[in-house]
Amino acid sequence: MWRAGLGEDHWQGLEDKKVISFISVIYSVTEWALFARRFFESIVAVDESISLTIRATDIKGRQLASLHPGIRLSGNYRTDLEMFEFTEVVAIAEVRAAPEALARRVVRSIFELFNWNDPDENMLHDWQQKLILRTY
């Protein structure tokens, strides 16, 4: 289990803005999927499954935003949900073979909660590669 607050709530100038970086969502979920692969690949058999849960509270009124210089996010992607909990049972074979694809699926589900229903697959992949290759 990993628990943390949103860094955006503590960034200078953003304390009262109720924003969440869409890039941070991509990076965080990708990190969690990559960690799950490293952690579970040696202790869970390939034919077994694991349960992944992501929960966020106090998100009502939050808006996805671009906090990256030079990157614009066109659209008003906001949620009216108080909280969400996303749980998925995933075969360890999928976690081992395609953690980035799993992360993109989860990211799209999260973005849909903010009414962003069509994020570009290539854009998601490109941001993941920037994280993985450390070229942010």
N, C-alpha and C positions, 0 to 999 in steps of 0.2 A: 504494500500500500504506500502510495506517495500522496502527500497533501501539501498544497501551497495556495497562497493568495495570488491575485493577479498583480503582476509587477506594474501594470499600467496605473493601478490605484496609488502607487507611490512615486511615480515618475514626476519630476518637477514640471508643473504646468498642466498636468493631467489628473491631479488628485480628485477633482470634482466633475470630470468630463463623462464618466461612465462609458468609456470606450474599451475595446479590446482589439489588439492588433491582429488582423487576419493572418499576417505572416507568423506571428507568435503562435497562433493556433496550429498552423501547418507544421512549424518547427516542433512544438511540444508533442503533438500526436505522433509525429514521425519518430521523435526520440523515444517515446513510450513503446512504440512498435518494435524499434530496433533493440531496445533494452529487453523486451519480452522474448525476442528471438535469442539473444545471448543468454538470458537467465534460464529459460525453459528448455532449450535445445538439449542440454545434457541431463536433465532430470525428469523429463516427460517423454514417454514413448511417442514415436512418430504417428501412431494410430490413435492417440488420445487427443482430447480437446482441453482447452482452458477457457475460462470465463473472463472477459475483459469488461470492466465497468469504468465509465467516466461520468462524474457527477459535478455539476456546477450549481452553486446556490447564489442568491442575491444578484441575479442577472437581469431582472426586469428593467427595461429601459436602456440596457447596454446596446451599444452600436459597434459593429465591426468597422474598423478604420485602418488606413494605412499610416503608419508612424515611421515609415522608411522614407528618407529624403528622395525625392524624384519619382516616387511611385504613387500614383493616384488610384483610389478605389472609387469608381463611379457607382453611385447608388446609395440608397439610405437603408442599410441592412441593420435592422434593429429587432430586438425581441421583446415581447410583452410577457414572456414566461418568467415566473418567480425563480424557477430552477429547472434543471433537466437531469435525467439520468439515462445514460446510453449503456446498455449491456448487450454484449454479443458473445455467443459461444463460438469459438474458432478452433478448427483443427490445428494441432501443432504443426502438421505438415504445411499448412498455409502460412503460418507464422514463420516457419523456417524458410520456405521458398519465396515468399513475396511480402515481406513486412511493409515495404513502401506502398504497395497496392492496397494492403489492409489499412494503412494509415490514411491514404487518400479517400477510401470509402468512409471511414469514420469522420474525416474532416468534412466531406460533403454532407454527411448527416448533421454535423454540428452547424455548418453554414446554413442549411435549410431551416434550422430553428431561428436563424436571424433573417429568414426570408431571402436568402441568396440561393436560388434554386438551380443555377446553371454555371458554377465556377468551371473555368476551362481546365480540362485534364492536363494539358501541357503546362499551363501556368503552375498548377499544383506540383507536378513533377519537377519543373525547373526550380522552384523554391526548395523542394526536398533535396535536390542535387547540390544547391548552394550550401545547405546545412551539412550534408554528408561530406562534401568536398572542402568544407570550411572556406567557401569563397563568398561569404555574405558581404 
